[in-house]
């Protein structure tokens, strides 16, 4: 029963050292199945990169950008690089096609690639895309237009972006249902989201061949994940966010990491009650690591 799942999820939420919110949606029906703090604002961390991708894809669809457009990484002293991903180490004036920058941003969560694409499409254009598609809270907050857009105060509180568990689940649902752009664009976005290097939150408790599309995020006091998951009972979208975490360690047993894995495990078990698979005892030895 769904009420039993909700009870189990509350056992994760209540003792959590910080604030935790989640939302479980069924994209085929649009139903919000379960939620806790579903409309509360949370830091997105890298999950906002999905919105950057959507805005870039719209520019490609409109022929404003070419899919093979050669884009240059600008000099480090201009503030156009950030650690977190291989592009930080690219030589100045390195050039890659637009499609490869997207791959780096989504599949590897590369921060320099995100800066390159955010600056290419424009912070205001990304937020305009979100507004036109019905998102009243979700915004990218960090960029050259932050002050012009009146977002400085929110940026200081939430960092790179802000969203709610429900809105981020809705964004994933739009992509899955082909409403975040044309069919070709949405299918390419799903392919990118299905090739995640950082798969140690929602995906860790799932059998390795489970069809998924997701994006994670992490900063010192916040963890986040949104995932489209194909289960024996059908497709579901799960999103979860934390903020004001007491545990700021960058370790495998960080309280936010553990909470997101536990939420995903319970939701999967509800949708796949006959599956007996469990993660191997040494799975954590092979979780992705930064470098």
C-alpha atoms as one frame of an Amber mdcrd trajectory, in Angstrom:
protein
   0.000   0.000   0.000   1.182   3.513  -0.814   0.451   4.562   2.782   2.961
   1.994   4.009   5.599   3.415   1.658   4.892   6.905   2.956   5.284   5.670
   6.533   8.634   4.100   5.695   9.807   7.269   3.980   8.889   9.329   7.030
  11.236   7.164   9.079  14.031   8.549   6.922  12.778  12.140   6.940  12.044
  12.642  10.630  15.486  11.946  12.139  17.406  13.625   9.296  19.873  16.253
  10.470  18.705  19.066   8.231  15.751  19.610   5.914  14.720  16.912   3.439
  12.000  17.040   0.799  10.910  14.578  -1.857   8.285  14.038  -4.543   7.127
  10.908  -6.346   5.301  11.470  -9.653   3.802   9.181 -12.276   4.554  10.806
 -15.653   1.953   8.796 -17.572  -0.909  10.217 -15.511   0.598  13.406 -14.107
  -0.253  12.166 -10.617   1.756  13.379  -7.627   1.782  10.118  -5.693   3.682
  11.190  -2.585   5.440  14.333  -1.456   7.058  15.828   1.593   7.921  19.521
   1.459   7.170  19.112  -2.232   6.672  22.831  -2.871   9.419  24.082  -0.564
  12.475  25.812  -2.047  15.776  23.925  -2.036  19.248  24.490  -3.540  19.555
  22.656  -6.835  23.333  22.296  -6.948  24.113  20.606 -10.290  20.532  19.479
 -10.932  19.874  22.933 -12.465  22.082  21.827 -15.365  18.985  20.105 -16.764
  17.421  23.538 -17.298  20.589  24.801 -18.992  20.384  21.830 -21.358  16.730
  22.537 -22.172  17.475  26.165 -23.068  20.442  25.176 -25.247  18.364  22.559
 -27.055  15.675  25.149 -27.794  18.303  27.368 -29.436  19.394  24.425 -31.579
  15.785  23.673 -32.568  15.276  27.303 -33.563  18.466  27.183 -35.676  20.044
  29.887 -33.513  22.817  27.434 -32.628  24.238  24.653 -34.761  24.549  21.259
 -33.057  28.182  21.142 -34.210  28.894  24.802 -33.288  32.513  25.118 -32.201
  32.639  26.744 -28.756  35.842  27.937 -27.063  36.721  27.679 -23.385  37.901
  31.140 -22.346  40.946  32.003 -20.232  40.970  30.952 -16.605  41.658  34.483
 -15.327  38.311  35.613 -16.746  36.478  33.427 -14.236  35.281  30.980 -16.861
  36.557  27.780 -15.245  35.539  25.884 -12.146  36.891  22.686 -10.651  34.685
  19.637 -11.003  35.166  17.789 -14.269  37.871  17.422 -16.926  37.234  20.701
 -18.774  38.819  22.637 -15.900  42.131  21.262 -17.153  41.625  22.152 -20.835
  44.133  24.557 -22.352  42.937  28.108 -22.879  41.183  28.558 -26.233  40.372
  24.832 -26.431  37.445  24.276 -28.777  34.731  21.613 -28.711  31.446  21.256
 -30.601  28.312  22.268 -28.729  27.128  18.656 -28.472  30.314  17.654 -26.622
  29.979  20.510 -24.144  26.443  19.243 -23.423  27.754  15.745 -22.893  30.370
  17.006 -20.431  27.827  19.109 -18.525  25.111  16.452 -18.203  26.923  13.118
 -18.184  29.977  14.177 -16.143  28.403  17.209 -14.427  31.384  19.262 -15.592
  31.252  22.737 -14.046  33.399  24.464 -16.657  31.146  23.090 -19.400  28.171
  24.485 -17.490  29.742  27.935 -17.351  30.532  27.814 -21.086  26.952  26.832
 -21.983  25.299  29.180 -19.481  27.264  32.093 -20.911  26.539  31.003 -24.476
  22.742  30.852 -24.063  22.459  33.502 -21.342  21.275  33.241 -17.751  18.156
  35.275 -18.556  17.268  33.019 -21.485  17.497  29.926 -19.279  15.161  31.456
 -16.713  12.841  32.630 -19.482  12.623  29.058 -20.762  11.667  27.912 -17.280
   9.034  30.633 -16.919   7.477  29.882 -20.318   7.212  26.209 -19.409   5.325
  26.873 -16.202   8.073  26.870 -13.563   7.469  29.594 -11.001  10.266  28.739
  -8.574  13.043  26.951 -10.479  15.752  29.376 -11.592  19.459  29.463 -12.308
  20.853  32.052  -9.916  24.562  32.204 -10.664  25.743  34.132 -13.706  26.648
  37.471 -15.223  22.997  38.590 -15.175  22.322  37.777 -11.504  22.204  41.414
 -10.395  20.304  42.598 -13.476  17.681  39.910 -12.883  17.403  40.825  -9.198
  18.555  37.391  -8.032  21.553  38.286  -5.852  19.825  37.704  -2.517  18.493
  34.316  -3.628  21.875  33.413  -5.084  23.527  34.076  -1.729  21.036  31.721
  -0.053  20.695  28.943  -2.623  23.869  29.069  -4.715  23.773  27.919  -8.335
  20.011  27.416  -8.530  16.736  27.016  -6.686  13.841  24.610  -7.211  11.250
  22.491  -5.414  10.960  18.689  -5.402   7.691  18.914  -7.355   9.005  21.333
  -9.974  12.119  19.296 -10.664  10.022  16.149 -11.012   7.809  18.091 -13.424
  10.836  19.156 -15.467  11.954  15.545 -15.849   8.379  14.599 -16.752   8.267
  17.284 -19.477  11.397  15.842 -21.066  10.147  12.277 -20.783   6.767  13.168
 -22.314   8.314  15.102 -25.217   7.044  18.496 -24.026  10.345  20.177 -23.232
  11.041  20.599 -26.936  10.605  18.623 -30.137  10.715  14.842 -30.131  14.302
  14.676 -31.357  15.511  17.167 -28.762  13.710  15.427 -25.901  14.992  12.015
 -26.902  18.555  13.327 -27.106  18.155  14.870 -23.635  16.939  11.533 -22.275
  19.925   9.788 -23.829  22.284  12.262 -22.151  20.508  11.877 -18.808  20.798
   8.100 -19.072  24.632   8.247 -19.215  25.469   9.406 -15.700  28.908   9.116
 -14.160  27.606  10.235 -10.746  25.283   7.310 -10.071  25.778   6.809  -6.328
  22.554   8.415  -5.029  19.212   7.234  -6.455  20.752   4.722  -8.836  22.980
   2.892  -6.355  20.155   0.730  -4.869  18.798  -0.225  -8.333  19.793  -3.244
 -10.441  22.498  -2.074 -12.877  20.487  -2.700 -16.057  17.426  -0.746 -14.894
  16.460   1.909 -17.501  17.017   5.291 -15.855  17.603   8.956 -16.649  18.773
  11.195 -13.857  20.906  14.090 -12.598  22.499  14.522  -9.204  23.816  17.525
  -7.327  25.927  18.102  -4.234  27.342  21.001  -2.230  28.545  21.050   1.370
  25.143  21.296   3.069  22.878  19.939   0.334  22.373  16.825  -1.766  19.934
  16.349  -4.644  18.784  13.886  -7.275  15.955  13.619  -9.785  15.420  10.410
 -11.712  13.110   8.848 -14.253  12.991   5.130 -13.491  11.380   2.266 -15.404
  10.096  -0.336 -12.952   8.021  -3.519 -13.252   4.999  -1.503 -12.064   5.599
   1.285 -14.576   7.522   4.512 -14.927   8.000   6.890 -12.018   9.866  10.131
 -11.428  11.488  10.606  -8.045  13.126  13.778  -6.793  14.675  14.535  -3.432
  16.569  17.491  -2.032  18.270  18.344   1.240  19.372  21.651   2.728  20.926
  22.932   5.949  22.586  19.573   6.469  24.436  19.118   9.723  26.709  16.595
   8.019  28.993  18.470   5.625  31.531  15.667   5.116  32.450  14.536   1.614
  32.352  10.867   2.527  30.345   7.890   1.238  28.352   7.794   4.459  27.371
  11.468   4.388  23.882  11.712   5.899  22.426  13.281   2.747  23.954  10.643
   0.490  22.622   7.889   2.717  19.140   9.419   2.933  18.807   9.698  -0.853
  19.908   6.096  -1.310  17.456   4.935   1.351  14.561   6.834  -0.254  15.341
   5.390  -3.665  15.648   1.869  -2.258  12.201   2.037  -0.620  10.507   3.493
  -3.695  12.117   0.860  -5.939  11.092  -1.969  -3.630   7.518  -0.692  -3.693
   7.533  -0.764  -7.504   9.509  -4.017  -7.828   8.355  -6.187  -4.908   9.324
  -9.449  -6.616  12.887  -8.413  -7.438  15.384  -9.962  -5.051  18.492  -8.106
  -6.273  20.565  -6.328  -3.630  23.717  -4.234  -4.106  26.842  -6.372  -3.579
  28.625  -5.937  -0.265  31.594  -4.204  -1.904  29.547  -1.882  -4.151  30.779
   1.234  -2.342  34.341   0.388  -3.366  33.361   1.246  -6.940  31.273   4.386
  -6.488  32.437   7.293  -8.689  34.998   9.676  -7.219  36.084  13.178  -8.167
  39.594  14.068  -9.218
